[in-house]
């Protein structure tokens, strides 16, 4: 007699009101082997950061002389602030990351109480910080100006994965789940593209400059979730350990080409690239999880969850 395996389709929708991590997949019944679950989730993340590695900069200068064919390439690496303006200082202790994510997930129960999940979506990102400017020049009065800076990054692609296990259940609706999760989000911000063309003596000089911000956010977490079903409601609470790395890069480039005014031939070419990089981690690694799942029908639920970082 042939065995026929049925795939059961479940659906859950999740809304995160605050926090910094993926949601717990709580609500539908403990999965059986071969069960397929689809999910849609919206996350609102607010996360304080701490500096992991002192900001560094890398400067590359390239010059080309068409008459000789000689190329000069000089690279210098040094520790430096993200913004190289001497009078500007940045308080790295108050960096904060905010993000909004929309994610779709597909989960499959490979064993009776063990599920793997793939998550794909889009997300934007904002990084805020305090920046102070000190002017101590002898020809002017000293002053200090402090302002809050914001960097708003456009939509980026996010992806992640999860391994979830039901560790304990009983006939009264009590359930203990363990989760291991990972996600990655990359965003860019392009701005300040400048092009100049002007005549100096016998040469046309063409200058072009552009800047680009990029952030790469990788995060992983381990969590334990305890839930109790009460009719069509499943309140749950738990604890999560969160770690990760946020890499923030700023690249500024400037290119100059000199042409002979009469012949139009290239007589000189110079390019300068400066890359500033800083690495951050979540400031707090342990968070408390509180949520509730509302069971709409046998295989579907809506979750509302909040994550609170412990001091």
C-alpha distance (Angstrom), angle and dihedral (degrees) to the residues before:
residue distance angle dihedral
X1 . . .
X2 3.77 . .
X3 3.77 119.1 .
X4 3.79 115.2 -130.0
X5 3.81 117.6 -155.9
X6 3.81 116.3 -154.1
X7 3.78 122.9 -153.3
X8 3.79 112.4 -141.9
X9 3.78 115.1 -152.8
X10 3.80 117.9 -145.5
X11 3.80 128.4 179.8
X12 3.78 130.6 -157.4
X13 3.80 132.4 173.9
X14 3.80 119.7 -154.8
X15 3.81 131.8 -163.4
X16 3.82 119.3 -171.1
X17 3.77 113.7 -160.0
X18 3.79 97.4 -171.4
X19 3.78 143.0 -17.7
X20 3.77 137.4 76.8
X21 3.77 110.4 -94.6
X22 3.79 145.4 69.5
X23 3.78 117.8 -81.8
X24 3.77 127.6 -98.6
X25 3.82 111.6 -110.2
X26 3.81 94.5 -129.4
X27 3.77 126.4 146.3
X28 3.77 113.0 56.3
X29 3.78 119.0 80.7
X30 3.81 119.7 -78.3
X31 3.81 103.9 -75.6
X32 3.77 123.0 -103.6
X33 3.79 123.4 -146.0
X34 3.80 112.3 -76.1
X35 3.79 95.2 20.8
X36 3.81 117.5 145.7
X37 3.82 120.3 -156.3
X38 3.80 128.5 -171.1
X39 3.79 121.3 -159.8
X40 3.81 141.5 -177.5
X41 3.80 119.9 -161.2
X42 3.82 138.5 -179.5
X43 3.81 118.5 -158.2
X44 3.80 129.7 -166.2
X45 3.81 108.0 -167.5
X46 3.81 128.4 -168.2
X47 3.81 112.3 175.3
X48 3.83 132.5 168.7
X49 3.82 114.8 -139.2
X50 3.78 136.2 -151.3
X51 3.79 127.3 -155.2
X52 3.80 111.8 -100.9
X53 3.79 99.7 178.3
X54 3.80 129.7 19.1
X55 3.82 109.6 -103.5
X56 3.80 113.9 -97.4
X57 3.78 134.7 -167.5
X58 3.80 133.7 -151.8
X59 3.80 120.4 -160.9
X60 3.80 122.8 -166.2
X61 3.83 123.8 -173.1
X62 3.80 119.4 -170.4
X63 3.80 124.4 -175.0
X64 3.81 128.1 -177.1
X65 3.81 126.8 -166.4
X66 3.86 109.2 -163.5
X67 3.81 92.6 -165.0
X68 3.80 92.9 62.0
X69 3.81 100.3 20.1
X70 3.80 88.6 -128.5
X71 3.82 119.3 151.3
X72 3.80 120.6 -162.3
X73 3.80 117.2 -161.7
X74 3.82 120.2 -177.3
X75 3.83 121.9 176.8
X76 3.80 125.3 -174.3
X77 3.80 126.8 -176.3
X78 3.78 123.3 -165.2
X79 3.78 144.2 150.7
X80 3.76 110.1 -94.0
X81 3.76 142.5 145.6
X82 3.76 118.8 -91.0
X83 3.77 90.5 -108.5
X84 3.85 110.0 48.3
X85 3.82 95.4 -155.8
X86 3.85 104.8 125.2
X87 3.81 95.7 -142.5
X88 3.81 95.3 48.9
X89 3.80 121.0 85.6
X90 3.78 127.0 -177.0
X91 3.77 127.6 -148.2
X92 3.81 102.3 -134.8
X93 3.82 91.6 -175.7
X94 3.81 95.5 74.5
X95 3.81 101.7 48.3
X96 3.79 111.8 140.8
X97 3.79 132.1 -172.3
X98 3.80 125.1 -152.1
X99 3.79 123.9 -177.8
X100 3.81 141.3 171.2
X101 3.79 117.4 -151.8
X102 3.81 134.4 -174.4
X103 3.81 111.2 -165.2
X104 3.81 137.5 179.6
X105 3.80 119.3 -158.7
X106 3.80 138.3 -165.7
X107 3.82 118.0 -160.8
X108 3.79 128.0 -172.0
X109 3.81 126.8 -171.4
X110 3.80 104.9 -135.9
X111 3.82 89.9 179.3
X112 3.79 133.0 17.7
X113 3.81 94.2 -88.2
X114 3.82 103.2 14.1
X115 3.81 122.5 86.4
X116 3.81 133.8 -178.0
X117 3.80 120.7 -157.0
X118 3.81 137.2 -166.9
X119 3.82 119.8 -157.9
X120 3.82 127.2 -164.5
X121 3.78 130.3 173.8
X122 3.79 149.9 113.6
X123 3.78 132.4 -88.1
X124 3.78 143.8 175.3
X125 3.79 126.6 -144.5
X126 3.80 141.2 -153.0
X127 3.81 126.8 -166.1
X128 3.81 119.0 -165.3
X129 3.82 129.9 -171.6
X130 3.80 143.7 155.7
X131 3.80 118.7 -100.3
X132 3.82 125.1 -171.7
X133 3.79 128.4 -165.6
X134 3.81 119.8 -156.1
X135 3.79 120.5 -166.8
X136 3.81 111.4 -168.7
X137 3.80 99.9 157.6
X138 3.77 115.4 147.0
X139 3.79 93.8 -128.7
X140 3.80 94.7 58.8
X141 3.76 141.0 41.4
X142 3.79 114.9 -86.3
X143 3.79 115.4 -110.3
X144 3.76 139.7 166.8
X145 3.79 122.9 -147.0
X146 3.80 121.3 -170.1
X147 3.77 124.2 -167.4
X148 3.79 139.2 165.1
X149 3.79 114.7 -114.9
X150 3.79 126.8 -151.9
X151 3.79 131.1 -165.4
X152 3.80 113.5 -166.1
X153 3.80 112.2 -163.9
X154 3.79 122.4 -160.3
X155 3.79 125.1 -117.3
X156 3.78 115.2 -59.4
X157 3.80 137.2 -176.8
X158 3.80 118.8 -95.9
X159 3.77 129.1 -169.0
X160 3.78 136.7 170.8
X161 3.77 148.6 154.7
X162 3.78 139.9 -134.9
X163 3.79 139.4 -160.4
X164 3.82 111.8 -159.2
X165 3.80 129.1 -176.1
X166 3.79 131.6 -173.4
X167 3.81 101.7 -135.6
X168 3.80 99.0 -179.3
X169 3.81 140.8 3.6
X170 3.79 135.1 169.3
X171 3.79 138.0 -170.1
X172 3.82 92.2 -97.9
X173 3.84 94.1 65.4
X174 3.80 97.9 -100.2
X175 3.80 113.3 142.6
X176 3.81 136.8 177.4
X177 3.82 119.1 -159.5
X178 3.81 131.9 -172.8
X179 3.82 121.9 -158.1
X180 3.81 136.7 -172.6
X181 3.82 113.1 -168.6
X182 3.81 141.8 175.9
X183 3.80 134.4 -175.6
X184 3.81 137.6 175.2
X185 3.82 129.7 -159.6
X186 3.82 126.5 -177.8
X187 3.82 124.0 -171.7
X188 3.80 134.7 175.1
X189 3.79 135.2 -161.2
X190 3.81 120.5 -162.0
X191 3.79 121.0 -169.3
X192 3.82 148.1 138.3
X193 3.79 100.9 47.7
X194 3.80 108.1 175.4
X195 3.81 131.6 -175.4
X196 3.83 125.1 -173.7
X197 3.81 131.5 179.2
X198 3.79 122.1 -178.5
X199 3.82 141.5 151.1
X200 3.81 121.4 -112.4
X201 3.86 114.9 -179.4
X202 3.84 104.4 -61.4
X203 3.83 98.4 -9.6
X204 3.77 138.5 79.5
X205 3.81 107.7 -141.7
X206 3.80 118.3 -157.3
X207 3.80 117.0 -169.7
X208 3.78 127.1 -175.3
X209 3.80 129.2 179.5
X210 3.79 135.1 178.3
X211 3.80 139.6 172.0
X212 3.78 133.9 -152.3
X213 3.81 134.8 -172.0
X214 3.80 121.1 -158.8
X215 3.80 131.8 -178.8
X216 3.78 127.2 -171.1
X217 3.80 115.7 -166.0
X218 3.82 120.0 -168.5
X219 3.79 119.9 174.0
X220 3.80 136.9 171.6
X221 3.78 133.1 -177.1
X222 3.81 144.6 -176.9
X223 3.80 118.4 -150.1
X224 3.80 142.8 178.0
X225 3.82 117.5 -154.1
X226 3.82 126.8 -168.8
X227 3.82 116.3 -164.6
X228 3.80 136.8 177.2
X229 3.78 123.2 -160.2
X230 3.83 115.0 -137.5
X231 3.82 107.9 -178.9
X232 3.84 104.5 -67.3
X233 3.80 95.4 -10.0
X234 3.80 128.0 80.5
X235 3.82 112.4 -170.5
X236 3.78 113.2 -169.4
X237 3.76 141.3 179.8
X238 3.78 135.6 -176.0
X239 3.75 149.4 140.6
X240 3.80 131.8 -100.5
X241 3.79 134.7 -163.6
X242 3.81 109.4 -145.8
X243 3.79 129.0 -169.3
X244 3.77 134.8 159.3
X245 3.78 149.1 131.4
X246 3.79 131.8 -103.9
X247 3.83 114.4 -164.2
X248 3.80 114.2 -164.1
X249 3.81 118.3 -167.8
X250 3.78 131.5 -177.7
X251 3.81 119.7 -170.0
X252 3.78 124.2 -172.2
X253 3.80 121.4 -176.3
X254 3.78 133.8 -173.8
X255 3.79 126.9 -173.6
X256 3.80 129.0 -172.8
X257 3.82 126.3 -171.0
X258 3.82 122.8 -175.1
X259 3.82 119.6 -156.8
X260 3.79 130.2 -170.4
X261 3.80 107.7 -106.2
X262 3.80 94.7 -137.0
X263 3.82 104.9 34.8
X264 3.81 100.0 27.4
X265 3.79 90.8 -134.2
X266 3.81 119.8 149.4
X267 3.79 108.7 -109.1
X268 3.81 102.0 170.0
X269 3.80 139.5 10.9
X270 3.79 129.3 -171.3
X271 3.80 132.1 175.0
X272 3.79 132.3 -176.7
X273 3.82 125.0 -166.6
X274 3.80 123.3 -176.7
X275 3.81 120.8 -175.5
X276 3.81 120.8 -169.6
X277 3.80 118.4 -167.5
X278 3.79 134.6 -174.7
X279 3.81 130.6 175.5
X280 3.79 125.5 -148.9
X281 3.79 138.2 -176.9
X282 3.81 132.3 -161.0
X283 3.80 107.5 -80.2
X284 3.81 92.3 -140.7
X285 3.79 121.8 40.3
X286 3.80 102.9 -172.7
X287 3.79 123.0 66.1
X288 3.79 135.0 176.9
X289 3.80 117.9 -131.2
X290 3.81 124.3 -149.0
X291 3.78 124.1 172.9
X292 3.76 149.2 136.6
X293 3.80 131.7 -137.7
X294 3.80 120.0 -151.0
X295 3.81 112.0 -152.8
X296 3.80 109.4 -141.4
X297 3.79 95.6 178.7
X298 3.78 138.3 -23.7
X299 3.81 97.4 -64.9
X300 3.81 104.4 22.6
X301 3.79 136.3 69.3
X302 3.81 144.1 164.8
X303 3.81 118.1 -133.0
X304 3.80 129.5 -159.2
X305 3.79 114.9 -171.3
X306 3.81 140.4 171.2
X307 3.80 129.3 -164.0
X308 3.80 120.2 -154.0
X309 3.79 122.3 -168.5
X310 3.79 117.1 -133.8
X311 3.80 117.1 -127.8
